[in-house]
C-alpha cells in the first residue's frame, strides 16, 4: 500500500525527479529529506529571512522535498535549472496587458476543497496565464496562499478545463478566443495548450502546506482507502462522545448515566434508543444588570421555530428589556487538564441538540445524560498529542483573551479537539494531512449557529478574516466533518488529476531562493494593509502542524507588531524589488488588489513603481462572493482590482543610463511604454477609455520612471504635452503609436459613441484637469462655466485640501480673450460650429468678437509654459509658508503646493525638507496622494543611505 494520500509515494517503480532516477518515490523522498536535514544543521540557513518557527524534526515531518519544504526551499535553483529557460534578449516576446475584466465564481470543487482567508479562483488565474505565458514557462506566486496559481498553471494542460473558460482548443493545442473583427465573430489564436511550471512561496507554513497538497499528484482511490482507515481510528476512540438519548424515560436516563460511570461508553444493553449527534448549539450566558440573574442568550433571544435572533429581548427573571451589548458576561472556573491549572472563562452551555435515529432527524434540549456525557469527556486523559499553545501576540490572535480563550486547544470543544488529535496521530505522515487543516476551523468554536432561508440551523460557518467566537456556537462532530472533507478532496483529485509541476517554498517574499531573471510571469494576491492578519488567523492551522509563521517580515499593518502603513509600504516595496529581480526583462506581473482604502492602494502602486515596474493597466476581477467584511462594510469594494505592470526590457534601461536623462530619453520611455499598453478595451460591446493612454497619466508614469532613477525630469508638463502631440497620434483623448492606431480606428468605426474618461474632481489638480477638458470642448465665460464647475465639487473632495476659487484657477492656468485683436482659433472654431449666426465669419468680425469677449480658453503650449512657470513660483511661495509653520499639523493646505515643494526639494536633493514637511501633513493626506507618497518614501530611503 502506498502513502496515505497519493501515488507520489504509492508508486513502486522508478521515478524521475530533477533529472535523477530513483527506484521508488519513497527513495526519492528519503534522498531529499537527508539533504534537507543536512541543510537544517547549517546555522546560516536558519538565518534566512522569514525562516519559520519549528524544530528540525517538525520541519522535516511537514516537508516533501524537493516539491515542498516547510522552510526556504534549497532545491528551487535546481528546479529552475532543470525546467527553466535562461533569459535571451533575442527571443521575441510581446504581449499587451490582459485588459479584459474577469468574472469567475467560487463554486468549483477546486475552490471549495480548502478554505482560506482570501483566494482567487484558479480559472481566473488561468486566463492570465494563458495570455502571458507559453507551455513550460516558469510562473511565480510570491504570496501563494492555497496555491491556486500552481493549480491554474497545471490545468493549462487540461483541454476540458481550458474549454470551460469559453476558449476553443484545436487538435494541435492552439487556443483561440472569440473576438469581434470588423463586425463579425472570429476565433483568434492567442496561446497554446500545455502545463506551466509554478514556484509557490508564502511566509506561512500553513499556506504552503495547503498549496503543496492542492498541487501534488494524488491517487483518489488510494487516498479514500487510507483516509477511511484513519477516520475509523477516530470513530473507535471518540465515536461514543457524539451520542444522545432519543425520547428517554427517567429510568433510561439514570441507566445511561450509570453506564457512563461504569465505563460502558457504547451504552450497549440499554432500553433507550441511541441517537447520533448532527450538531450541538452552545450559548453564551450573561448577567442581567437589573436583577443580577443569569440569562442564557439562546433562551432569551432566539426564536425556537426559525432559529432567528431578535433584539432587544427581555430578562426572563425581572422582565427588563435589554440587549447583548448592555449585559455582562457570566463566568465559570474549571480545571484545564492540558495546562494543569484552573482557568476562568466566559460561561457557555449546550442548549440544543440535533440528532438522527436511523434516517430520521430530531431536536431536543440537553438532558441529564448529555451533561453527564460532557463531564465524562472532560475526565478523559488524551492518549495523543494535542496543541495547548499560548496564542501569539496579535491584533486578532488575542482578541478572545478577555473571554478566557487564551490557548489553541481552548478554541475547540473537548471532543472535537481529541478527534483532530486522533486523526493527526493516525495519519502518521503529517505532510499529507491536508484534511486535518481543512477540518480544523469548521470543527472549532468559530463556527456560528445561524438559520438560513427559513431553514432552522442551515446556515453558519466561521466569520471570514477574524477569530471571532460567536454567542451561539454550532458544534459539528469532527467525525462528520472529516468524512465530508475526505469525500470532497477525493472528488477533487478524481476530477482534476495534476502532474505535480509546482514547487513550494516557505519564507519571505523579499528573499526568494530563485536566480535573477529566471521567471517568465508573476501573479500575486498580496496582503493589503490591515485587511487580514494572516499569521494570527493561520495559527489555528499551524498549531496542528507544529511549524508556525515568523512574523518579523510579515507585510501587514498591525498595532501589535508595531507596523504602520509606512512600514507596510516599505515591506511591500522590498517584496516587489525581489520580484523585479527574478522576473525576466520585458515580462509581466499581475497584482490582484482588494482593499477600499486609498492609502493602501497608493502604498501598493508606490511599492510597484519603486521596485522598477511600470503600471500599464487596471481591470476588475469579480470573485462573485464577498467575505463578511466586504459585504457589510459601507465602503467595501464589490470587485477586486487587477494591476498589470511590466519590467522594462534591458534595452530601455541601458539606453536610459547612457543618455543621462535627456529629452530623448523621455520620448524613448514613452515609445516603449505605449508599446506595452492595450490598444483596444471593449466591455459589453462598447469601447472603453484606456486611462493609461491619457497624456496626463503618461506624464505621471514618465516622471515616476525618472524619479526612481534619481534623475531630474528635463521638461515641464506643458512641454511634455506639446512634444507628445508632435510625435504621436491622438484619438479620443488617448495617445497611440503609429502602428497601433489602425486597430483602434477599426474598432472605433464599429461603435456609435466615442469612449470618454470619467473625471472625479477631488483636489486642485483634478479641478484644473476638468476645466482643461471642459474649455477645450467649449471655451466659456466665467458665468457659463461657474455652475458646471460647482456641480463637480461634491463628496469626492479631499478632506484637508483647501478649495480654490474658480476665478483663481482660471487666471493661473487659462487665458481670457479681452476683445482686442483676433479671436483665438479655439474660440472661433467653437463659436462658428455651435452658433448658426456666426458661421463663416472672419475671426475679427464685430459679431464674433462680441460673442468671444471674456471667454476663457486653453492656452497654446508656449503661453501655457509661461503660465506654468508663474504658477510654480506661486506654489513654492505657498510651500515656504508650510515650511515656516510651527504647529503640529497642517489642517488645510493646497496639495499642489506640497507637490511642487516636494518636487523642488527632491531636485535639490534636500530630502530632509520632504521628511520634515511630511510630518506636518495629516497621515491620511500623505498616504492617499501617490505623488507625495512616492517622493516621501524615496526621501526616507535616500536619507537612510546617506
N, C-alpha and C positions, 0 to 999 in steps of 0.2 A: 504494500500500500504506500502511496506517495505521501507527500507533505499535506498537512491539514487543509490547506486552501488552494492547491493547484498543481498543474502539471509542470511548472518550472522545476519543482522538486520531485514530482511524480515520475518524470522521465527517467528510465533506467538505462537508456542508450546514450551514446556520445552527444555532447552538446558543445556548441561553439560560443565563445564569449570574448569580445575584444581581440579577435584574431587568434585565440588559443582554443584548442580542443580538449575537453575534459571527458573522462569515461562516463560521468553522470552529472546531473545538476547538483546533487549533493556534494560531489567532489569539487565542482566549481565554487559552491558557497564556502566550503571549508578552506579552499585555497585563498579566497579573497578575505575571509574572516581572519585568517592568520596574518595576512598582510596588514589589515586594518588594526589588529591587536598590536602589532609591532609599531604602527604609526602612533597609536594612542599612548604609547610609552614615552614618546618624544615630548618633552615639556613645551617646546616651541609650537608644536602642532596645536596644543590646547590653548595657546595664546592667540590663536586666530580670532579675529573679531566675530562676535556672535556665537562663539562655541557654546553649545547648550550645557545645562547643569545636569550632571548624571555621572555615575561611575562607569569605568571601562566595561564591566560586565553588563550593565544595563544598556549601554550604547550598542554593544555587540549583539545582545539579545534582540534589540529592536531593528537592527540593520540587516540588509540582504545585499551585501556588496557584490559586484560594483554597481548594481542597479540603484541601490538606495543605501545611504548611510545616515544615521541619526546624528550626524556631525558634518563638518565640511567634507565633501566627497573627494578624496585624494585621487580618484580614478577618472575624474571628469576630463582631465587633459588627455588621457588615453582614449576616452570616448570621442573627443574631438579629432584626435589624430587618426582614429580608425574610420570615422564616418564623415568628418567634416571636409570641407574644401577650402583651401587657403585662398585669401583674397587675391584676386587678379584684376588689376585695373583695366586690362584689355578685354575682359569678358563683358559683353554688353548686358546691362540691366537698366531698365527704365520702366517705372511704374508711377502713375498718378496716385494720389491718396484715395483710399476707398471712401468715397464721399456719400454713398447711399445710406439712408437711415436703416437700422436693423431692428427687427422685432422677432424675438423668439420666446416661446413660453417655457414654463418651468415644470411641466407635467411629464417630461420624458423620464423613463426609468434611470437614465444616467444621472440626471439632476437629483432624483429623489433617493438614490441609494445611500447617500450620507449627507446629513445636514452640515451647514457651515454658516458663519455669520454674514458673509457676502459671497456671492457666487455668480459668475457669468455663465449662462447656458453654453454647452460645448458647441451647439450648432451655430450660435452667434460667432464664436471664435473661428469656426471652420470657414466662414465667409471671408474673414480677414486673411486667414492662412492661404486659402485658395487664390486670393487676389495677389498677395505679396510674394508667395514662395513657390518653389518647384519641388517635385518629389526628391527626397533625400536631403533637402535643406535643413540646416540646424536652427531651431527656434528656441528662444529663451523666454521664460517667465520668472522674473526675479521675486515676485510675491505670489507664489503659485496657489496658495490656499489648498483646495482639494484636487488640484491638478487638472482642471478642465482643459487647459491649453495642451497638455500632454495627450489627453483623450482625443481632443479635436485633431491634433497632429497625426495620430494613428488612424483615425477614422476617415482621413482624407484619402485613404486607400480603399474604402468601402463604397462600392458603386451605389448600393441602395441608399446609404446614408447621404451621399452627395446628391443623389436624385431627389431625396426628400426635401432638399433646400430649394427645389424648383429649377435646378440645373439639368442640362442634358449631358449624358456621357456616351461618347461614341465608342465603337469597338476598339479603337486604338488608344483609348484612355483620354482623349481630348474632352475637356469640359467646356460647355458653352452656356451662356446666359441669354435670355430673351430680351432683345432691345428693339426700340422703335427707330428705324432708319428710313428717312425720307417718307414718313407716314406709314411705313409697313413694318410688321413684326418680323424680326430676323434673329436667327441664332448666331451669336458672335462668340468665337472661341477665346478663352482667356486663361486657361490653366490646364494642368494635367493630373490625372488620377494617380495617386501614389502617396505612401506614408511620408511624413516629415518626421525628423527626429528632434525630440524636445529635451532641453535641460531645464529642470524644475528646481527652484530654490525657494526656501522660506525660512524665516527666523525660528518659526515654531516647529518643534519635533512632531506635535500632533498633526499639523498641516502636512508636512512632508510624508508622515506615516500614512495618512489618508490618501494623499496623492499617489504614493507608491502602490498602494493596494488597488486604487482605481485603475492604474496604468499597467499593472503586471498581468501576464497571462494566467488565467485560472481555468481549470477543467471543472465545469459546472457540476457534473455527476460526482466527481471525486470530492468536491467541496461539500455537496449536500450530505454525502455519506459520513464524512468525518465530522462535519459540524453537528449532525444529528447525534453522533456519539457523544460529543462534548455536552450537548444540550441534555441528553439523557442523564449524564452525571449530575447536572444541575438539578434536574427533576428529582433524582434519587435523594439528594441531600436536602433540598428545601421545598419540594413539592407540597409537603404537608403544611407549610406555612400559609398557603393560599386556599384554605378550605373553610367552609362555614356550614352551619346547620340550616336545613330547609324546614320552616314551619314546625319547630320543635316544641314538645311539651316541656313542662318544668322538670320532669324526670329525665327527659332526653338531654337537657342542658346539664343537669347535675351529673349524669353518666359521662357525658363528653368531657366535662371539666375534670372529673376523676380519672378518665383515660389519659388526659394530658399529664396530669400529675403522676400517673403511673408509667409515663413514658410510652404509652400506646399512641404514637404520633399519627398513625394512619387511621385511627378511630375505627379499626375493624371490629366487627361484632356488635356495633351499636344499632338500635332500632331506628333511630332518626335518619332521614335522608341527608346525604352529604353533598353540598353544593361546591362548585368550583368558581372561585372569585374572578370576575371580569375586571373590576376596579373597585377601589375604596376612596370615598371622599373624606378628606381631613379638613377640619375647620379651625380657624383662629378662635381664640376665646378672649374676650375683652372685659373690662371692669366699668360699670356704669358710674359716672361721676356724681350722679344724684343720690343713688341708694347703695353704691359700692357692691352691688350684686354682679355675679358673673353672667356675661352674655355670650352664648355660643352663636357666632356670626351666622352659621347655617340655619339655626332655629329661628333667629330673629329677622333675618334679612332676605332669605331665599324662598321664592315661591315654589313649593314642592312639586306641583304638577308640571311646570315648564322648566324649572331649574334656573330661572332668571333672578338676578339680584335687584332688589329695589331699595332706594334710599330717598328720604330718611326712613328709619324704622323705629319701632317702639321698644323700650326696655321691657322684657317680659315680667319684671318684678315690680317696677314702680310706674310703668306706662309712659315715662318721659320720652319724647321724640328726640332722636339722636342720629348721628352719622358715624361712620367708621373713623373718620379723621378726628372726631371730638372725643373718642374713647381712649382709655389707657389699656395697655396690654395686661393680660393675666400671665403670671409666671409660675414655673414649676422647677424644682431642683431634683435632678436624678443622677444616678451614678453612670458615668461613661466608662464602659469596660475597656475600650481601646486606649483611652487616655489615662485610665487608672485613677480617676478622681471624679468628684461630684461637679456637675455643671448646672448653671442656671440658664434656662431657655424660655422663650415665649411659648405659652401653652397652646398645643394643638391637639384636637381629639378626633377620632373617627366618628363620622356622623351618618354615613350612608354606604351600604354595600350592594353592588350589582353583581349577581352571580348566575350560574347556569346549573340546572339539573337536567342531564341529558341534553336535549336541544332547546329546552325552554329557558327563557330568561326571567329573572325575578329581581326585586329590590327589597331591601329591609334596613332597619336601623340596627346597629350593633347590639348584641345581647351579651349576657354574662360569659358565654363561651368565647365570643370574639375577643373580649377584653382579656380573658384567661389565656387565649392563644397568643396575644401580643406580649403578655407578661412572660409566657414560656419562651418566646422567641428572644426576648431580652436577656434571658438567663443562659442561653446557649453560648458556649465559648467557641468562636470560629476556629476551624482547623486549617484555614487557608489565610494567606497574607491579604490584608485589607489596608488601603491607604488612609492613614489617620494623620494627615499633614496639615500644619497651620496654613491657612490661605495666605498667599503672599500679599505684601502691601500693594494697594492699587485702588484706583477710583471705583472700580466695580468689585474687585476681589473681596473687599472687606465691607461692602455695603450691608451685609447681614450680621455684622458683629453686634449691632445694637439689639438684635433679637436672640443672641446667644449662639448663632450658627457661625463658628469660627474656624472649623476644621473640615477637611474634604469629606470625611465619612458622614458628617452631620447633614450633608445635602441629600442624603438618601435615607429612606426608611430602613430599618434594620434588616428586613428580609430581602429587599432588593439589593442592598449592599452586599449581603452574603451571596446572593445569586450571581452577581457580577464577579465576586471573588472566586467562586467555584468555577465559573466559565473560564476566567483567566487562567486558573490553575489547570483546568482540564485541557486547555489548548496546548500547553507545553511549549509552544513556539510563539512568543509574543509578536514577532514581526508579521505574522499572518492574522492577527486578531482584530481585523477591522470591524467585525460585528460587536466587539467589546466597546469600541468608541462610538459606533453608530447608535448603540442602545443606551449608552451611559446617561446622556442628558434627558431623554424621554423617560428613563427609569428613575429620575431624581425628583426632588421636591419642587423643581422649577416648573413642573407640568401643571398647568392651570385647569381647573374644572370649569367648563363653560358649556352652555347649551347652544345649539346652532340650528337654525331653520325650524324651530319649534320642536326639535328632537332632543329629549332630555339627555344631557351629558354627552352629546355627539361631538361637541367642539373641543377646544382646548389645545394644549401644547405649550412648550416653553416660550416665553416672550423673547423676540429677537433682539440681540445686541445688549442683553443685560442679564445679571444673575438674580433678578427679582424673584423672591419666593412669595407666591400669592396667598391670600387669605383662605382660599378654597383650593386645596391640592387634590389632584387626581392621581392616585397611586395605582398604576397598572402593573400586574405581576411581571417581573423581569423575565420569567419563563415564556410568557406570551409574547413579550416584546422581542426577545431573542429569536424566537421562531419566525416572527414576521420579518425581521431584518435578514435572517439567513435566507428565507424564501426570496426576498427582494433582491439580495445580492446574487443568488443563484440565477434568477431570471435575467438579471443584467448581464452576467457573464455568458449566459447561453445565447443571448440576443446580440451581444456586441463582443465577439472574440477579438482580443488585441494581441499584437505580435510582441509587445514588450520593448518598443523602441524609444522609451523615455527613461532618462536617468534623473534621480532626485538627490539633492544635497541640502543639508541643514546648516544655515549660518546667515551672516549678514549680507544683505543685498549690496552693500558698499565694499565687499571683499569677496568677489566671486572667483572660484578656482577654475577660471577659463582663460585661455590665451587671448591676447589683443586681436581685434579684427577677425574674429573667428565665427561670429554669429550672423546668420542671414536675415533674421527678423526677430523683433521683440514684441510680445503682447503682455501688458501688465495691468492689474487691477490693484493699485497700491492702497495702503491705509490712508484715510483722509482726515487729518486733524484729530479732533476728539470724538469723531463719529462712533468709533468702536474701539474698545480697549481689548485688543486681541489676546495679549498674554494673560490678562485676567480671566477672560472667558475660556481660553483653551486649557486653563489649569485643571478643570474638572475632567478633561480627557487625559492630560499629561500626568496627573497623579496616578492613573492606572498604568501608564506606560513607563513610569519611573524615570523619565527624562523630560526636562522642562526648559522653557524659553529663558535665555539670558536677555534681560530687558534693557540693558545699558544702551544698546543701539537701536531699540525699537522706535520706529518713526511714527510717533503719536504725540498729540498734545495731552499732557497728563499732569494734574496738580501733584499727585503722589510722587511721580518720577521727577518732578521739577522741570517739566518740558513745556515751554511756552510755544506760541505759534512761530516765533523766531527760531527756536531750537528745532522744531518740527521741520521748518523750511530748510535749515542747514543740513539736517539728516537726510531729507529727501534729495537735496542737491548732491550730496555725496553718492547716493544710490544711482542717480541719473548720470553722474560723471562716470561711474563704473559701467553702466550700460553703454554709454557713449564709447568707452574704451574697448569693450568686447564686440560691439557692432561693426560690421564692415562698412567702409565709406560708401555713401550713395544709397544705403539701405534705410528701412523704415522702422519706427517704433510706434505702437498704438497704445495709448494710455486711456483706460476706462475710468471715468471720473464720476463720483457720486457724493456730492456734498452741496448743501444750499448756501454755504457762507462764501461771500465774495473774497474774504481773507484767505480761505483755503484754496479757492480757485486761483487766486493770484500767486499764492505760495507754490502751487504746482507748476503754473506757467513759468514763473521766475526760475524755479529749480530746473525745469526742462531747458530753458534758454541759456542759463548759466553753464549748464553741462556742455553746451555746444550744439544742441539740436535746434532746428528751425521749424516752428509750427506751420503746417500747411493747410489744415482743415479741422473743423469741429463738427461732428454729427451727433445724432441721437442713438441711444441703444435702449430699447424698451424691453425690460425683463418681464413685463406682463403681470407682475405681482409685487406689491410693496411690503416692506418689513413693517413692523409696528410703528417705528418712528417715522417712516416715510409716509404712512397713511394718515397718521394723526397730527403730525406737526404742520402748522398752517403754512410754513414757508418751504415745506419739503418739495423737492423736485419729483415729478412723476416719471421722468425719463432720465436715465444716466447720459452723460455726455462722453463722447469719444474724441480724444485729441490725436490727430495724426501728425507726426513730426518726422523729419529725416535728418540723418547725419550727412552733411555736405560731402561731396566726393573730394578726394585728395587733391585734385587739380585746382579747385577753388581755394582751398586752404593754402596751397603752395603759391598760387598767384597773388593771394592777398598779402602773404608775408613778404613777397618780393616787391610788391607795389608800394608798400608802406602806407596804405590807407588813403590813396589818392582818389580823385573823382572817377577815374577809370575803374577803380575797384568797387565804387558804388554801383556802377552800371553792370559790372561783371557779376556782382552779387544778385542784382535784380534779374538779369537774364537767367542766371542759374535757378533762382528762386521761382520765377514764373514757370520754368520747365517742370517743376515739381507740383504745381497747383492743378486742381481739377479743371478741365476745360468746360465741362457742362455738368450741371447738377439738376436732376429732374425729380420732382416729388408730386405724386398724384397727377401725373400728366402735364404739370406746369414747370416751367423753368424757374429755378431759384437763383437769387442773387448770391454770388460766391464772395463772401465777405473778405476772404484773404486776397482777392484781386482788387479790392478798394485801394486807391492810391494812398490814402492815409494809413491804412494798415500795412501796406508795403513799406512805407516810410518807417513805421514803427519797427518792423522786422529788420530793416536795414540798420537803424540806429542800435537796436539790441545786438546785432552782429558786431558792429564797430565797438560798442561799449565792452562787450565780452572780451574782445581782443585788446582792450585798453588803448584804443586808437581814436583820436578826435574825429568827429563827423565833419567832413570837409564842405558841407553845404547846408543851407537853411532849408526849411520845409518848402518854401515857395520856389527856390531854385530847383529843388528836387522835383516838384510837381511840373515845373516848366520843362525840365530835361526829360521827364517821363513822357510828356505829351509829344516831344520831338522824336523820341527813339522808339516808342512802342505804339500799339494800336488800342484805342479805347472803344468799348461797346457797352452801352447801358450802364455807364459808371464803373466799368471793370477794365482792367488792363491785360492785354494779351500779347504774346509773341506773334510775329507774322505767320509762322507755320501752325499756330493754334487757332487763329480766329476763324478760319473757314469752317471748322467743325462747329463752332459756336453759331456762326451765321446760318448754317443749315438747320440747326435746331430752332433758332430764333424764328425762321420762316414758318415753322410748324405750329407756333403758338400765337395767340391774338394779343396777349399783354406782355410787355417787357417786364422782366424781374426788377424789383426795387429793394434796396436795402432798408430794413427797419431801423429808424433812428430814435434813440431814447435820450432826451435831454436831462442830464443828471449833474452837470457841472459846467464851468465856463467854457472848457474846450469843446464839449459836445454841443453847447449852445452856439458857439461860433460855427461849428460844422453844419448844424441845422440851418443857420442863417445863410451859409455859403450855398448849400443846396437850394434853399428857397429862392435866394436872389439870383442864382444862375438861371433858374427857370422863369423868374418873374421879378425883375427889378421893380422896387416898390418905394413908396413914400413911407415915412415913419408911421403915419396914421393907418396905412394899409397893413403894414407888417406887424404892428403892435398887438392887435387882438389874436392873430395867429401865433405869435411868439408866446404870449402869456398863457395860451391854452396848452403849450408844451411843458410849462413849469409845474409839473404835478408832483405826485408822491415819490417819483424816482429821484428827486433832487437829493444830493448827498447831505448828510446831517450837518457837518461842520463847514460846508462850502458856502461862502458868502454869495448872495445872489446879485449879479451885476445888473446895472441899469441897461436897458436896451439901447438908449442913446449913446452910452459909453462904448458898448460893443460895436455899434455901427461906426462911430468916429474912429475907433482904434484899428478896425480891421477892414473897413469898406470905404468906398468913395461915393460922395453925393454930387450929382450934377446940379450946378448952381444956375443954369440957364444961359451961361455965356459960352461962346464957341460952339463947335459941332456937338451934336448929340452923340454920346458914346455908342459904339456899334452894338453893344449888348442891349441897351435901352431901345435903340432904333429897331433892332430885329424883333424885340418883344412887342413893341407898340404896333409896328406895321403888320405883325402877324395876328395880333389879338384885337385890333380896333379897325373895323372896316373903313371908317372915315379917314384913317391915317395911312392906308396902304398906298405905296408908290410915291410917297412924298420924300423930298430930299431931306438930308439929315439936319440942315439948318433952316428948314421951313418954319414959319412962326407957329403954326398949329402944332407941329411936332415938338418944338421947343417948349411950348406952354404945357403940353402934356408930360414932357420928360422932366421938367423942372422939379427939383427936390427929391428925385428918386435916387435910392441907394442901389449900388451895383457892385459886383465882384471886380476888384482891380485886375489889370493885366499884370503879368509876372514882375516887370520892372518896378511898377508902382507898389506892388504887394511887398516886394523886398524892402522898400523904404519904410512902409508902414510896419513891417515886422521888426525892423531894427529899432524904430521908435517905441514900439510896444515892448520889446525885450528890455529896453532901457528902463521903462516904467515898472516892469515886473521886478527887475533886480533891485530897484529902489524900494519897492514894497518888501522884498525879501530882506533888505537891510533892517527894516522895522522889526521883522520876526527875529533877526539875529540879536537886536538890541532888547528884545522883550525879556523881562526879568521874572515874570510869573512862572508858575509851574507848568501850565498847559495853555496852549492857544485854543480859545473856544470857537473862534470863527476866523477863517482865512481864505485866501484865494489859492486854490490848488495850482493854478497856472504860475503863480509867483513862486510857490515852493518848487515846482518842476524846473522853472527857469533857474532858480538859485542852486538847486542840486546839480543841474547840468553844468553851470558855470564853475561850481566848486569842483566837480569831477574833472572838468577840463584843466583846472589849475592844480589838480592832484591834492586839493585841500579836503582830504577825506574826513578830517575831524569835524569840520563845519557841518558836513552832512549828518554825521552821527549826533552832534550836539543839537542841531535843529530838529532832528527826528525825535529826540527825547521830549521836545516841546509840543509835538503833534500827538493828538489822541491816537491810541493804538489802532482803533478800527479804521481811522482815516488813512494811516500809513499802510496798514496791511491790505486795505481794499483798493489801493492805487498801484497798478502794476509798474508804472514808470518810476514813482518814488521808491517803491519797494526794491526794484532792481538795483538802483543806484545806492540805496542804503545798504543792501546786502553785500554788494561788491565793495563798498567803502569799508564795511566791517572786515571783509576778507583781506583787503589791502593793508588795513591797519594792523591786523594780526601778523601779516607777512613782514611788515616793517619792524 
